Amino acid sequence: MIRKSRIKPKEAPDRPEISANLGLDPTDDVPMLERVLFEGSPLPIATLAGTNHTLLYVNPAFCRLADKTKDDLIGKPFAEVVFWKGCLALLDHVYGTGEAVVHAEPEGTEAHPAGRSYTMWPIRGAEDRPSEILVQVGETTRIYQQALAMNQQLLLSGVRQLELREMAESLNAQLKLEIAERERMERALVSSEKLAVTARFALTMAHEINNPLAAMTNLVFLLSSLQTNPQAQAFIAMMEDQIQGLSRIATNMLKFHRDNNKLAEFKLDGVLREVSDFYRPQADKQGIVVRERLETDGAILGFRSEIVQVVTNLLLNALDATPAGGQVTIHLYPAPRWLCEVHASCGYCLSIADTGSGIASQDRARIYQPFFTTKGERGTGLGLWVSAGIVNRIGGSIRVWSTRRPGRSGTCFAVFLPAAQATFSPLRRRPGKSTPI
């Protein structure tokens, strides 16, 4: 099949001077463009047409590669004069599909150990179907091997880069853990140092205040014999109890252990009345109303002075947080059944609620930590920490609810204290009854 653009035999080209300058025969049945572009190309190039791929044009480089002359090749089917099986299959594909193909043989053959690469373009004719195929052939063994080696190096470098990245991520994660552990240890060291300093300071203070406490005890004893007013006698008795409690605390700090006395049974309602009566004048001075709701006597087993310390800490915190015109409620009642189930013990609930400013949500998880305070210079940050330790030692617990909602702000601390002798019986399912889901 001959393309319409071909020059008819023995017809001179439009520009004979180009052929003369290139030393070509202007009467060859070869398009001027092909002769100008392909004849001097070092790459083997050929043009084929038809389903049997008849060779229409070959350049000198193609003739050298095929080891044949132009007369041996032109007008012959490709399969009869060139025995390149891989190339024939590619020609069939391009002619049938109209798609361009770039293909490289990875390895050479015995006939041609150098290996080849084929680049084929369809030349479309009528109805936009391939009428001819332009083929360019090259030797690729060295180039292919170099490309393959480069590709392998790139692949290996990519794998190595991935390994290094994973190693870096692992080391980074390990470093973060070590930094976090170091920071935790530093915080623990600072905290322990603070506790040690506080302990030494407290021991020194306890030693120093023992003598004034002894003098105060003697003075109160002398004062009690001079007073006949029943109200004054009651106040003096309360003062004696407070001085004795303070002396006991100082002695415990000095000896660096808990009260040596045995656990004793006492009633919570008496402790609550005593503490509230003692701080009621301070509350009245601040314009705060202190209310009591004592629904039970609350007999428990423990160290009375420690429970006094817990109640005092919670009440003073409530008074500090409540503005003038507010109120603080002290409520003692039998613990609900579900709370007894949690502690596996019967007991009592002591709640101290205020109408103060409330506790910020970010501070609630830290209020039991030593030295954490929201009172600034007025607070030590030890009250709730000490109180929680006392309650936990006797098997109780402390919970807190707080809100800062405008007009409804306030805080409530609820303390569970196990009863002295009450026997706890867990809830039992009735036989034949199914538990609702």
MOZI-V938014 format. One record per helix or strand of 3 or more residues. SS is the DSSP state (helix for helix, strand for strand). FROM is the first residue (numbers start at 1). TO is the last residue. If there is no record, write none. Layout:
SS_FROM_TO ; SS_FROM_TO
//
This chain:
helix_16_22 ; helix_32_38 ; strand_44_49 ; strand_54_58 ; helix_60_66 ; helix_70_73 ; helix_78_81 ; helix_85_97 ; strand_101_104 ; strand_116_124 ; helix_126_128 ; strand_130_139 ; helix_141_226 ; helix_230_255 ; strand_264_267 ; helix_268_286 ; strand_289_294 ; strand_299_302 ; helix_304_321 ; strand_327_334 ; helix_337_343 ; strand_347_354 ; helix_361_366 ; helix_376_378 ; helix_383_393 ; strand_397_403 ; strand_410_419
//
